[in-house]
């Protein structure tokens, strides 16, 4: 099934450029858009951060699904790309990080190469449960949200402000839906995917934006 996202960001302009791109920049603007993807690059910028914020009505009890297609380029020091979902209703939050050799969510890591290609990361939150999918396969399962006084916010980018802890990532899209926890599975049901889970979609959803034209040769002619 196709998801009717609450908010979609497509990389065609910087997130805070106005109109549909209504995110708020926090820190220093080290991001650029080439009209297709967003690059956040704070490498060599010292003690500076660059991340984007929205303040929707997040409530983990009703469910949140967030999906981003990202190619992580490099880290400086202990840097990482940060994604945060913050529930001011329940005073809870989810912290997700993409490093060059692993992903991390609330104390659980999954080792992988995040730099050689794009990957689709989906974070699904319902109540106090978190599941993280990478390219349609659940890699972090049933982690627990972090209890902390929080505003209602969703953030992404480089939130580090310590000197020499920076990162570079390319973001193709960044979408989220409130009020729905939507997991996903591959039809092969490998790597611990549980098909009996109540609310899943067949994955990935391919949109026209990511399809490439095909050339078909018939009897020696195009």
PyMOL commands that place a pseudoatom at each C-alpha (Angstrom):
pseudoatom trace, name=CA, resn=UNK, resi=1, chain=A, elem=C, hetatm=0, pos=[0.000, 0.000, 0.000]
pseudoatom trace, name=CA, resn=UNK, resi=2, chain=A, elem=C, hetatm=0, pos=[1.137, 3.540, -0.648]
pseudoatom trace, name=CA, resn=UNK, resi=3, chain=A, elem=C, hetatm=0, pos=[1.390, 5.710, 2.442]
pseudoatom trace, name=CA, resn=UNK, resi=4, chain=A, elem=C, hetatm=0, pos=[-0.330, 9.086, 2.655]
pseudoatom trace, name=CA, resn=UNK, resi=5, chain=A, elem=C, hetatm=0, pos=[2.486, 10.841, 4.463]
pseudoatom trace, name=CA, resn=UNK, resi=6, chain=A, elem=C, hetatm=0, pos=[1.696, 13.677, 6.875]
pseudoatom trace, name=CA, resn=UNK, resi=7, chain=A, elem=C, hetatm=0, pos=[4.786, 15.516, 5.620]
pseudoatom trace, name=CA, resn=UNK, resi=8, chain=A, elem=C, hetatm=0, pos=[7.052, 14.815, 2.645]
pseudoatom trace, name=CA, resn=UNK, resi=9, chain=A, elem=C, hetatm=0, pos=[10.427, 16.378, 1.924]
pseudoatom trace, name=CA, resn=UNK, resi=10, chain=A, elem=C, hetatm=0, pos=[11.943, 15.567, -1.482]
pseudoatom trace, name=CA, resn=UNK, resi=11, chain=A, elem=C, hetatm=0, pos=[15.350, 17.274, -1.500]
pseudoatom trace, name=CA, resn=UNK, resi=12, chain=A, elem=C, hetatm=0, pos=[14.438, 19.581, -4.394]
pseudoatom trace, name=CA, resn=UNK, resi=13, chain=A, elem=C, hetatm=0, pos=[15.185, 22.656, -2.267]
pseudoatom trace, name=CA, resn=UNK, resi=14, chain=A, elem=C, hetatm=0, pos=[16.647, 23.343, 1.144]
pseudoatom trace, name=CA, resn=UNK, resi=15, chain=A, elem=C, hetatm=0, pos=[14.174, 22.362, 3.883]
pseudoatom trace, name=CA, resn=UNK, resi=16, chain=A, elem=C, hetatm=0, pos=[13.747, 25.938, 5.149]
pseudoatom trace, name=CA, resn=UNK, resi=17, chain=A, elem=C, hetatm=0, pos=[13.357, 27.634, 1.749]
pseudoatom trace, name=CA, resn=UNK, resi=18, chain=A, elem=C, hetatm=0, pos=[9.638, 28.370, 2.176]
pseudoatom trace, name=CA, resn=UNK, resi=19, chain=A, elem=C, hetatm=0, pos=[6.293, 27.121, 0.923]
pseudoatom trace, name=CA, resn=UNK, resi=20, chain=A, elem=C, hetatm=0, pos=[6.131, 23.346, 1.255]
pseudoatom trace, name=CA, resn=UNK, resi=21, chain=A, elem=C, hetatm=0, pos=[9.715, 23.427, 2.510]
pseudoatom trace, name=CA, resn=UNK, resi=22, chain=A, elem=C, hetatm=0, pos=[8.678, 24.688, 5.923]
pseudoatom trace, name=CA, resn=UNK, resi=23, chain=A, elem=C, hetatm=0, pos=[11.327, 23.227, 8.198]
pseudoatom trace, name=CA, resn=UNK, resi=24, chain=A, elem=C, hetatm=0, pos=[13.272, 25.493, 10.572]
pseudoatom trace, name=CA, resn=UNK, resi=25, chain=A, elem=C, hetatm=0, pos=[17.066, 25.574, 10.456]
pseudoatom trace, name=CA, resn=UNK, resi=26, chain=A, elem=C, hetatm=0, pos=[18.928, 25.181, 13.744]
pseudoatom trace, name=CA, resn=UNK, resi=27, chain=A, elem=C, hetatm=0, pos=[22.635, 25.905, 13.920]
pseudoatom trace, name=CA, resn=UNK, resi=28, chain=A, elem=C, hetatm=0, pos=[24.670, 27.007, 10.901]
pseudoatom trace, name=CA, resn=UNK, resi=29, chain=A, elem=C, hetatm=0, pos=[23.574, 26.382, 7.333]
pseudoatom trace, name=CA, resn=UNK, resi=30, chain=A, elem=C, hetatm=0, pos=[26.006, 23.824, 5.932]
pseudoatom trace, name=CA, resn=UNK, resi=31, chain=A, elem=C, hetatm=0, pos=[23.410, 22.263, 3.629]
pseudoatom trace, name=CA, resn=UNK, resi=32, chain=A, elem=C, hetatm=0, pos=[22.892, 22.565, -0.128]
pseudoatom trace, name=CA, resn=UNK, resi=33, chain=A, elem=C, hetatm=0, pos=[20.352, 21.218, -2.598]
pseudoatom trace, name=CA, resn=UNK, resi=34, chain=A, elem=C, hetatm=0, pos=[21.187, 20.461, -6.224]
pseudoatom trace, name=CA, resn=UNK, resi=35, chain=A, elem=C, hetatm=0, pos=[17.481, 20.382, -7.120]
pseudoatom trace, name=CA, resn=UNK, resi=36, chain=A, elem=C, hetatm=0, pos=[17.216, 16.659, -6.436]
pseudoatom trace, name=CA, resn=UNK, resi=37, chain=A, elem=C, hetatm=0, pos=[18.929, 15.779, -3.147]
pseudoatom trace, name=CA, resn=UNK, resi=38, chain=A, elem=C, hetatm=0, pos=[20.005, 17.604, 0.001]
pseudoatom trace, name=CA, resn=UNK, resi=39, chain=A, elem=C, hetatm=0, pos=[23.614, 17.440, 1.198]
pseudoatom trace, name=CA, resn=UNK, resi=40, chain=A, elem=C, hetatm=0, pos=[24.407, 18.288, 4.809]
pseudoatom trace, name=CA, resn=UNK, resi=41, chain=A, elem=C, hetatm=0, pos=[28.177, 18.708, 5.147]
pseudoatom trace, name=CA, resn=UNK, resi=42, chain=A, elem=C, hetatm=0, pos=[29.693, 20.048, 8.357]
pseudoatom trace, name=CA, resn=UNK, resi=43, chain=A, elem=C, hetatm=0, pos=[33.073, 18.362, 7.870]
pseudoatom trace, name=CA, resn=UNK, resi=44, chain=A, elem=C, hetatm=0, pos=[35.863, 20.715, 8.959]
pseudoatom trace, name=CA, resn=UNK, resi=45, chain=A, elem=C, hetatm=0, pos=[33.451, 23.281, 10.391]
pseudoatom trace, name=CA, resn=UNK, resi=46, chain=A, elem=C, hetatm=0, pos=[34.559, 22.988, 14.015]
pseudoatom trace, name=CA, resn=UNK, resi=47, chain=A, elem=C, hetatm=0, pos=[32.026, 23.360, 16.826]
pseudoatom trace, name=CA, resn=UNK, resi=48, chain=A, elem=C, hetatm=0, pos=[28.941, 23.895, 14.667]
pseudoatom trace, name=CA, resn=UNK, resi=49, chain=A, elem=C, hetatm=0, pos=[25.718, 22.006, 14.029]
pseudoatom trace, name=CA, resn=UNK, resi=50, chain=A, elem=C, hetatm=0, pos=[23.267, 21.998, 11.106]
pseudoatom trace, name=CA, resn=UNK, resi=51, chain=A, elem=C, hetatm=0, pos=[19.871, 20.388, 11.499]
pseudoatom trace, name=CA, resn=UNK, resi=52, chain=A, elem=C, hetatm=0, pos=[16.199, 20.987, 10.692]
pseudoatom trace, name=CA, resn=UNK, resi=53, chain=A, elem=C, hetatm=0, pos=[13.148, 21.001, 12.953]
pseudoatom trace, name=CA, resn=UNK, resi=54, chain=A, elem=C, hetatm=0, pos=[9.381, 20.694, 12.625]
pseudoatom trace, name=CA, resn=UNK, resi=55, chain=A, elem=C, hetatm=0, pos=[6.918, 20.764, 15.534]
pseudoatom trace, name=CA, resn=UNK, resi=56, chain=A, elem=C, hetatm=0, pos=[3.970, 18.483, 14.695]
pseudoatom trace, name=CA, resn=UNK, resi=57, chain=A, elem=C, hetatm=0, pos=[1.575, 16.930, 17.238]
pseudoatom trace, name=CA, resn=UNK, resi=58, chain=A, elem=C, hetatm=0, pos=[3.628, 13.803, 17.949]
pseudoatom trace, name=CA, resn=UNK, resi=59, chain=A, elem=C, hetatm=0, pos=[2.022, 11.190, 20.220]
pseudoatom trace, name=CA, resn=UNK, resi=60, chain=A, elem=C, hetatm=0, pos=[3.744, 7.803, 20.350]
pseudoatom trace, name=CA, resn=UNK, resi=61, chain=A, elem=C, hetatm=0, pos=[0.611, 6.113, 21.706]
pseudoatom trace, name=CA, resn=UNK, resi=62, chain=A, elem=C, hetatm=0, pos=[-1.132, 6.705, 18.364]
pseudoatom trace, name=CA, resn=UNK, resi=63, chain=A, elem=C, hetatm=0, pos=[1.941, 5.719, 16.332]
pseudoatom trace, name=CA, resn=UNK, resi=64, chain=A, elem=C, hetatm=0, pos=[4.586, 7.448, 14.203]
pseudoatom trace, name=CA, resn=UNK, resi=65, chain=A, elem=C, hetatm=0, pos=[6.278, 6.193, 11.028]
pseudoatom trace, name=CA, resn=UNK, resi=66, chain=A, elem=C, hetatm=0, pos=[9.298, 7.986, 9.585]
pseudoatom trace, name=CA, resn=UNK, resi=67, chain=A, elem=C, hetatm=0, pos=[11.191, 7.051, 6.427]
pseudoatom trace, name=CA, resn=UNK, resi=68, chain=A, elem=C, hetatm=0, pos=[14.327, 8.563, 4.876]
pseudoatom trace, name=CA, resn=UNK, resi=69, chain=A, elem=C, hetatm=0, pos=[16.459, 7.568, 1.885]
pseudoatom trace, name=CA, resn=UNK, resi=70, chain=A, elem=C, hetatm=0, pos=[20.034, 8.483, 2.781]
pseudoatom trace, name=CA, resn=UNK, resi=71, chain=A, elem=C, hetatm=0, pos=[23.581, 7.984, 1.565]
pseudoatom trace, name=CA, resn=UNK, resi=72, chain=A, elem=C, hetatm=0, pos=[25.958, 8.630, 4.435]
pseudoatom trace, name=CA, resn=UNK, resi=73, chain=A, elem=C, hetatm=0, pos=[29.250, 9.950, 3.067]
pseudoatom trace, name=CA, resn=UNK, resi=74, chain=A, elem=C, hetatm=0, pos=[31.665, 10.332, 5.973]
pseudoatom trace, name=CA, resn=UNK, resi=75, chain=A, elem=C, hetatm=0, pos=[32.109, 11.212, 9.624]
pseudoatom trace, name=CA, resn=UNK, resi=76, chain=A, elem=C, hetatm=0, pos=[34.615, 13.430, 11.368]
pseudoatom trace, name=CA, resn=UNK, resi=77, chain=A, elem=C, hetatm=0, pos=[35.582, 12.360, 14.880]
pseudoatom trace, name=CA, resn=UNK, resi=78, chain=A, elem=C, hetatm=0, pos=[32.564, 10.658, 16.467]
pseudoatom trace, name=CA, resn=UNK, resi=79, chain=A, elem=C, hetatm=0, pos=[30.099, 12.410, 14.159]
pseudoatom trace, name=CA, resn=UNK, resi=80, chain=A, elem=C, hetatm=0, pos=[26.852, 10.961, 12.829]
pseudoatom trace, name=CA, resn=UNK, resi=81, chain=A, elem=C, hetatm=0, pos=[23.640, 11.898, 11.036]
pseudoatom trace, name=CA, resn=UNK, resi=82, chain=A, elem=C, hetatm=0, pos=[20.919, 12.357, 13.632]
pseudoatom trace, name=CA, resn=UNK, resi=83, chain=A, elem=C, hetatm=0, pos=[17.179, 11.731, 13.357]
pseudoatom trace, name=CA, resn=UNK, resi=84, chain=A, elem=C, hetatm=0, pos=[15.061, 12.485, 16.425]
pseudoatom trace, name=CA, resn=UNK, resi=85, chain=A, elem=C, hetatm=0, pos=[11.335, 12.003, 17.038]
pseudoatom trace, name=CA, resn=UNK, resi=86, chain=A, elem=C, hetatm=0, pos=[10.228, 13.798, 20.185]
pseudoatom trace, name=CA, resn=UNK, resi=87, chain=A, elem=C, hetatm=0, pos=[6.897, 13.270, 21.928]
pseudoatom trace, name=CA, resn=UNK, resi=88, chain=A, elem=C, hetatm=0, pos=[6.012, 16.191, 24.177]
pseudoatom trace, name=CA, resn=UNK, resi=89, chain=A, elem=C, hetatm=0, pos=[2.686, 14.530, 25.010]
pseudoatom trace, name=CA, resn=UNK, resi=90, chain=A, elem=C, hetatm=0, pos=[4.287, 11.521, 26.706]
pseudoatom trace, name=CA, resn=UNK, resi=91, chain=A, elem=C, hetatm=0, pos=[7.700, 13.188, 27.460]
pseudoatom trace, name=CA, resn=UNK, resi=92, chain=A, elem=C, hetatm=0, pos=[9.496, 10.525, 25.432]
pseudoatom trace, name=CA, resn=UNK, resi=93, chain=A, elem=C, hetatm=0, pos=[11.844, 10.555, 22.489]
pseudoatom trace, name=CA, resn=UNK, resi=94, chain=A, elem=C, hetatm=0, pos=[13.501, 8.305, 19.903]
pseudoatom trace, name=CA, resn=UNK, resi=95, chain=A, elem=C, hetatm=0, pos=[17.116, 8.959, 18.888]
pseudoatom trace, name=CA, resn=UNK, resi=96, chain=A, elem=C, hetatm=0, pos=[18.352, 7.334, 15.671]
pseudoatom trace, name=CA, resn=UNK, resi=97, chain=A, elem=C, hetatm=0, pos=[21.896, 7.774, 14.341]
pseudoatom trace, name=CA, resn=UNK, resi=98, chain=A, elem=C, hetatm=0, pos=[23.652, 6.859, 11.093]
pseudoatom trace, name=CA, resn=UNK, resi=99, chain=A, elem=C, hetatm=0, pos=[27.401, 6.403, 11.416]
pseudoatom trace, name=CA, resn=UNK, resi=100, chain=A, elem=C, hetatm=0, pos=[29.707, 5.331, 8.599]
pseudoatom trace, name=CA, resn=UNK, resi=101, chain=A, elem=C, hetatm=0, pos=[29.894, 1.715, 9.834]
pseudoatom trace, name=CA, resn=UNK, resi=102, chain=A, elem=C, hetatm=0, pos=[26.626, 1.217, 11.721]
pseudoatom trace, name=CA, resn=UNK, resi=103, chain=A, elem=C, hetatm=0, pos=[23.211, 2.532, 12.658]
pseudoatom trace, name=CA, resn=UNK, resi=104, chain=A, elem=C, hetatm=0, pos=[22.142, 3.048, 16.270]
pseudoatom trace, name=CA, resn=UNK, resi=105, chain=A, elem=C, hetatm=0, pos=[18.801, 3.473, 18.032]
pseudoatom trace, name=CA, resn=UNK, resi=106, chain=A, elem=C, hetatm=0, pos=[18.397, 3.866, 21.789]
pseudoatom trace, name=CA, resn=UNK, resi=107, chain=A, elem=C, hetatm=0, pos=[21.271, 1.604, 22.816]
pseudoatom trace, name=CA, resn=UNK, resi=108, chain=A, elem=C, hetatm=0, pos=[21.063, -0.985, 20.030]
pseudoatom trace, name=CA, resn=UNK, resi=109, chain=A, elem=C, hetatm=0, pos=[23.421, -0.932, 17.040]
pseudoatom trace, name=CA, resn=UNK, resi=110, chain=A, elem=C, hetatm=0, pos=[23.364, -2.749, 13.714]
pseudoatom trace, name=CA, resn=UNK, resi=111, chain=A, elem=C, hetatm=0, pos=[26.692, -2.917, 11.869]
pseudoatom trace, name=CA, resn=UNK, resi=112, chain=A, elem=C, hetatm=0, pos=[26.565, -2.075, 8.169]
pseudoatom trace, name=CA, resn=UNK, resi=113, chain=A, elem=C, hetatm=0, pos=[28.288, 0.012, 5.515]
pseudoatom trace, name=CA, resn=UNK, resi=114, chain=A, elem=C, hetatm=0, pos=[26.165, 3.138, 5.171]
pseudoatom trace, name=CA, resn=UNK, resi=115, chain=A, elem=C, hetatm=0, pos=[28.501, 4.937, 2.723]
pseudoatom trace, name=CA, resn=UNK, resi=116, chain=A, elem=C, hetatm=0, pos=[28.667, 2.971, -0.546]
pseudoatom trace, name=CA, resn=UNK, resi=117, chain=A, elem=C, hetatm=0, pos=[25.031, 3.415, -1.572]
pseudoatom trace, name=CA, resn=UNK, resi=118, chain=A, elem=C, hetatm=0, pos=[21.682, 4.888, -0.585]
pseudoatom trace, name=CA, resn=UNK, resi=119, chain=A, elem=C, hetatm=0, pos=[19.660, 3.034, 2.038]
pseudoatom trace, name=CA, resn=UNK, resi=120, chain=A, elem=C, hetatm=0, pos=[16.042, 3.460, 3.078]
pseudoatom trace, name=CA, resn=UNK, resi=121, chain=A, elem=C, hetatm=0, pos=[15.663, 3.759, 6.834]
pseudoatom trace, name=CA, resn=UNK, resi=122, chain=A, elem=C, hetatm=0, pos=[12.213, 3.396, 8.350]
pseudoatom trace, name=CA, resn=UNK, resi=123, chain=A, elem=C, hetatm=0, pos=[11.597, 4.069, 12.052]
pseudoatom trace, name=CA, resn=UNK, resi=124, chain=A, elem=C, hetatm=0, pos=[8.277, 2.811, 13.416]
pseudoatom trace, name=CA, resn=UNK, resi=125, chain=A, elem=C, hetatm=0, pos=[7.137, 3.860, 16.894]
pseudoatom trace, name=CA, resn=UNK, resi=126, chain=A, elem=C, hetatm=0, pos=[4.024, 2.667, 18.703]
pseudoatom trace, name=CA, resn=UNK, resi=127, chain=A, elem=C, hetatm=0, pos=[3.648, 3.198, 22.434]
pseudoatom trace, name=CA, resn=UNK, resi=128, chain=A, elem=C, hetatm=0, pos=[7.087, 2.487, 23.891]
pseudoatom trace, name=CA, resn=UNK, resi=129, chain=A, elem=C, hetatm=0, pos=[8.165, 0.090, 21.093]
pseudoatom trace, name=CA, resn=UNK, resi=130, chain=A, elem=C, hetatm=0, pos=[10.579, 1.019, 18.288]
pseudoatom trace, name=CA, resn=UNK, resi=131, chain=A, elem=C, hetatm=0, pos=[11.382, -1.020, 15.174]
pseudoatom trace, name=CA, resn=UNK, resi=132, chain=A, elem=C, hetatm=0, pos=[13.953, 0.079, 12.599]
pseudoatom trace, name=CA, resn=UNK, resi=133, chain=A, elem=C, hetatm=0, pos=[13.936, -1.257, 9.035]
pseudoatom trace, name=CA, resn=UNK, resi=134, chain=A, elem=C, hetatm=0, pos=[16.777, -0.952, 6.532]
pseudoatom trace, name=CA, resn=UNK, resi=135, chain=A, elem=C, hetatm=0, pos=[15.776, -1.477, 2.904]
pseudoatom trace, name=CA, resn=UNK, resi=136, chain=A, elem=C, hetatm=0, pos=[12.655, -3.309, 4.039]
pseudoatom trace, name=CA, resn=UNK, resi=137, chain=A, elem=C, hetatm=0, pos=[14.310, -5.648, 6.543]
pseudoatom trace, name=CA, resn=UNK, resi=138, chain=A, elem=C, hetatm=0, pos=[13.853, -5.175, 10.268]
pseudoatom trace, name=CA, resn=UNK, resi=139, chain=A, elem=C, hetatm=0, pos=[17.325, -4.700, 11.750]
pseudoatom trace, name=CA, resn=UNK, resi=140, chain=A, elem=C, hetatm=0, pos=[16.519, -3.258, 15.195]
pseudoatom trace, name=CA, resn=UNK, resi=141, chain=A, elem=C, hetatm=0, pos=[13.505, -4.788, 16.881]
pseudoatom trace, name=CA, resn=UNK, resi=142, chain=A, elem=C, hetatm=0, pos=[11.375, -3.852, 19.874]
pseudoatom trace, name=CA, resn=UNK, resi=143, chain=A, elem=C, hetatm=0, pos=[13.747, -1.265, 21.286]
pseudoatom trace, name=CA, resn=UNK, resi=144, chain=A, elem=C, hetatm=0, pos=[12.275, 1.020, 23.978]
pseudoatom trace, name=CA, resn=UNK, resi=145, chain=A, elem=C, hetatm=0, pos=[11.742, 4.775, 23.732]
pseudoatom trace, name=CA, resn=UNK, resi=146, chain=A, elem=C, hetatm=0, pos=[13.811, 7.085, 25.913]
pseudoatom trace, name=CA, resn=UNK, resi=147, chain=A, elem=C, hetatm=0, pos=[11.969, 8.921, 28.708]
pseudoatom trace, name=CA, resn=UNK, resi=148, chain=A, elem=C, hetatm=0, pos=[12.941, 12.577, 28.777]
pseudoatom trace, name=CA, resn=UNK, resi=149, chain=A, elem=C, hetatm=0, pos=[11.231, 15.946, 28.976]
pseudoatom trace, name=CA, resn=UNK, resi=150, chain=A, elem=C, hetatm=0, pos=[10.667, 16.743, 25.297]
pseudoatom trace, name=CA, resn=UNK, resi=151, chain=A, elem=C, hetatm=0, pos=[8.880, 19.172, 23.024]
pseudoatom trace, name=CA, resn=UNK, resi=152, chain=A, elem=C, hetatm=0, pos=[6.833, 17.907, 20.110]
pseudoatom trace, name=CA, resn=UNK, resi=153, chain=A, elem=C, hetatm=0, pos=[9.507, 17.879, 17.402]
pseudoatom trace, name=CA, resn=UNK, resi=154, chain=A, elem=C, hetatm=0, pos=[10.970, 15.922, 14.527]
pseudoatom trace, name=CA, resn=UNK, resi=155, chain=A, elem=C, hetatm=0, pos=[14.587, 16.701, 13.651]
pseudoatom trace, name=CA, resn=UNK, resi=156, chain=A, elem=C, hetatm=0, pos=[17.221, 15.586, 11.174]
pseudoatom trace, name=CA, resn=UNK, resi=157, chain=A, elem=C, hetatm=0, pos=[20.788, 16.609, 10.381]
pseudoatom trace, name=CA, resn=UNK, resi=158, chain=A, elem=C, hetatm=0, pos=[23.975, 17.184, 12.359]
pseudoatom trace, name=CA, resn=UNK, resi=159, chain=A, elem=C, hetatm=0, pos=[22.983, 18.030, 15.934]
pseudoatom trace, name=CA, resn=UNK, resi=160, chain=A, elem=C, hetatm=0, pos=[26.524, 17.826, 17.305]
pseudoatom trace, name=CA, resn=UNK, resi=161, chain=A, elem=C, hetatm=0, pos=[27.998, 21.128, 18.443]
pseudoatom trace, name=CA, resn=UNK, resi=162, chain=A, elem=C, hetatm=0, pos=[31.266, 19.761, 19.856]
pseudoatom trace, name=CA, resn=UNK, resi=163, chain=A, elem=C, hetatm=0, pos=[34.454, 20.768, 18.067]
pseudoatom trace, name=CA, resn=UNK, resi=164, chain=A, elem=C, hetatm=0, pos=[35.602, 18.226, 15.476]
pseudoatom trace, name=CA, resn=UNK, resi=165, chain=A, elem=C, hetatm=0, pos=[32.479, 16.014, 15.655]
pseudoatom trace, name=CA, resn=UNK, resi=166, chain=A, elem=C, hetatm=0, pos=[30.874, 16.508, 12.256]
pseudoatom trace, name=CA, resn=UNK, resi=167, chain=A, elem=C, hetatm=0, pos=[29.286, 14.587, 9.409]
pseudoatom trace, name=CA, resn=UNK, resi=168, chain=A, elem=C, hetatm=0, pos=[28.350, 14.570, 5.718]
pseudoatom trace, name=CA, resn=UNK, resi=169, chain=A, elem=C, hetatm=0, pos=[25.185, 12.913, 4.379]
pseudoatom trace, name=CA, resn=UNK, resi=170, chain=A, elem=C, hetatm=0, pos=[23.046, 13.067, 1.235]
pseudoatom trace, name=CA, resn=UNK, resi=171, chain=A, elem=C, hetatm=0, pos=[19.279, 12.932, 1.777]
pseudoatom trace, name=CA, resn=UNK, resi=172, chain=A, elem=C, hetatm=0, pos=[17.013, 11.985, -1.117]
pseudoatom trace, name=CA, resn=UNK, resi=173, chain=A, elem=C, hetatm=0, pos=[13.763, 12.183, 0.832]
pseudoatom trace, name=CA, resn=UNK, resi=174, chain=A, elem=C, hetatm=0, pos=[12.507, 12.438, 4.400]
pseudoatom trace, name=CA, resn=UNK, resi=175, chain=A, elem=C, hetatm=0, pos=[8.852, 11.601, 5.122]
pseudoatom trace, name=CA, resn=UNK, resi=176, chain=A, elem=C, hetatm=0, pos=[6.751, 10.942, 8.190]
pseudoatom trace, name=CA, resn=UNK, resi=177, chain=A, elem=C, hetatm=0, pos=[3.164, 10.079, 9.105]
pseudoatom trace, name=CA, resn=UNK, resi=178, chain=A, elem=C, hetatm=0, pos=[1.535, 10.709, 12.470]
pseudoatom trace, name=CA, resn=UNK, resi=179, chain=A, elem=C, hetatm=0, pos=[-1.129, 8.452, 13.973]
pseudoatom trace, name=CA, resn=UNK, resi=180, chain=A, elem=C, hetatm=0, pos=[0.037, 5.284, 12.245]
pseudoatom trace, name=CA, resn=UNK, resi=181, chain=A, elem=C, hetatm=0, pos=[2.751, 2.681, 12.918]
pseudoatom trace, name=CA, resn=UNK, resi=182, chain=A, elem=C, hetatm=0, pos=[3.459, 1.033, 9.572]
pseudoatom trace, name=CA, resn=UNK, resi=183, chain=A, elem=C, hetatm=0, pos=[6.099, -1.683, 9.413]
pseudoatom trace, name=CA, resn=UNK, resi=184, chain=A, elem=C, hetatm=0, pos=[7.201, -3.446, 6.260]
pseudoatom trace, name=CA, resn=UNK, resi=185, chain=A, elem=C, hetatm=0, pos=[8.407, -6.821, 5.063]
pseudoatom trace, name=CA, resn=UNK, resi=186, chain=A, elem=C, hetatm=0, pos=[10.024, -8.447, 2.070]
pseudoatom trace, name=CA, resn=UNK, resi=187, chain=A, elem=C, hetatm=0, pos=[8.002, -11.233, 0.464]
pseudoatom trace, name=CA, resn=UNK, resi=188, chain=A, elem=C, hetatm=0, pos=[10.842, -13.659, 1.229]
pseudoatom trace, name=CA, resn=UNK, resi=189, chain=A, elem=C, hetatm=0, pos=[10.265, -13.034, 4.959]
pseudoatom trace, name=CA, resn=UNK, resi=190, chain=A, elem=C, hetatm=0, pos=[13.975, -13.357, 5.729]
pseudoatom trace, name=CA, resn=UNK, resi=191, chain=A, elem=C, hetatm=0, pos=[16.084, -12.084, 8.598]
pseudoatom trace, name=CA, resn=UNK, resi=192, chain=A, elem=C, hetatm=0, pos=[13.463, -12.291, 11.305]
pseudoatom trace, name=CA, resn=UNK, resi=193, chain=A, elem=C, hetatm=0, pos=[10.599, -10.481, 9.556]
pseudoatom trace, name=CA, resn=UNK, resi=194, chain=A, elem=C, hetatm=0, pos=[7.359, -11.573, 11.194]
pseudoatom trace, name=CA, resn=UNK, resi=195, chain=A, elem=C, hetatm=0, pos=[4.531, -11.710, 8.664]
pseudoatom trace, name=CA, resn=UNK, resi=196, chain=A, elem=C, hetatm=0, pos=[1.908, -12.029, 11.391]
pseudoatom trace, name=CA, resn=UNK, resi=197, chain=A, elem=C, hetatm=0, pos=[2.544, -8.510, 12.656]
pseudoatom trace, name=CA, resn=UNK, resi=198, chain=A, elem=C, hetatm=0, pos=[-0.693, -6.599, 12.370]
pseudoatom trace, name=CA, resn=UNK, resi=199, chain=A, elem=C, hetatm=0, pos=[0.160, -3.557, 10.286]
pseudoatom trace, name=CA, resn=UNK, resi=200, chain=A, elem=C, hetatm=0, pos=[2.676, -3.981, 7.479]
pseudoatom trace, name=CA, resn=UNK, resi=201, chain=A, elem=C, hetatm=0, pos=[3.091, -2.938, 3.895]
pseudoatom trace, name=CA, resn=UNK, resi=202, chain=A, elem=C, hetatm=0, pos=[4.860, -4.685, 1.052]
pseudoatom trace, name=CA, resn=UNK, resi=203, chain=A, elem=C, hetatm=0, pos=[8.193, -2.940, 0.630]
pseudoatom trace, name=CA, resn=UNK, resi=204, chain=A, elem=C, hetatm=0, pos=[9.686, -0.983, -0.988]
pseudoatom trace, name=CA, resn=UNK, resi=205, chain=A, elem=C, hetatm=0, pos=[7.118, 1.344, -2.503]
pseudoatom trace, name=CA, resn=UNK, resi=206, chain=A, elem=C, hetatm=0, pos=[8.580, 2.492, -5.818]
pseudoatom trace, name=CA, resn=UNK, resi=207, chain=A, elem=C, hetatm=0, pos=[7.415, 5.903, -6.923]
pseudoatom trace, name=CA, resn=UNK, resi=208, chain=A, elem=C, hetatm=0, pos=[7.689, 7.428, -10.380]
pseudoatom trace, name=CA, resn=UNK, resi=209, chain=A, elem=C, hetatm=0, pos=[10.373, 9.721, -9.025]
pseudoatom trace, name=CA, resn=UNK, resi=210, chain=A, elem=C, hetatm=0, pos=[12.749, 6.798, -8.535]
pseudoatom trace, name=CA, resn=UNK, resi=211, chain=A, elem=C, hetatm=0, pos=[11.964, 4.803, -11.675]
pseudoatom trace, name=CA, resn=UNK, resi=212, chain=A, elem=C, hetatm=0, pos=[14.331, 4.809, -14.627]
pseudoatom trace, name=CA, resn=UNK, resi=213, chain=A, elem=C, hetatm=0, pos=[13.189, 4.475, -18.271]
pseudoatom trace, name=CA, resn=UNK, resi=214, chain=A, elem=C, hetatm=0, pos=[13.799, 1.146, -19.966]
pseudoatom trace, name=CA, resn=UNK, resi=215, chain=A, elem=C, hetatm=0, pos=[14.845, 0.624, -23.579]
pseudoatom trace, name=CA, resn=UNK, resi=216, chain=A, elem=C, hetatm=0, pos=[13.383, -2.517, -25.203]
pseudoatom trace, name=CA, resn=UNK, resi=217, chain=A, elem=C, hetatm=0, pos=[14.924, -4.019, -28.339]
pseudoatom trace, name=CA, resn=UNK, resi=218, chain=A, elem=C, hetatm=0, pos=[12.453, -5.783, -30.663]
pseudoatom trace, name=CA, resn=UNK, resi=219, chain=A, elem=C, hetatm=0, pos=[13.710, -7.597, -33.764]
pseudoatom trace, name=CA, resn=UNK, resi=220, chain=A, elem=C, hetatm=0, pos=[16.868, -5.530, -33.872]
pseudoatom trace, name=CA, resn=UNK, resi=221, chain=A, elem=C, hetatm=0, pos=[15.081, -2.192, -33.725]
pseudoatom trace, name=CA, resn=UNK, resi=222, chain=A, elem=C, hetatm=0, pos=[14.444, 0.245, -30.893]
for i in range(1, 222): cmd.bond("trace and resi %d" % i, "trace and resi %d" % (i + 1))
show_as sticks, trace
zoom trace
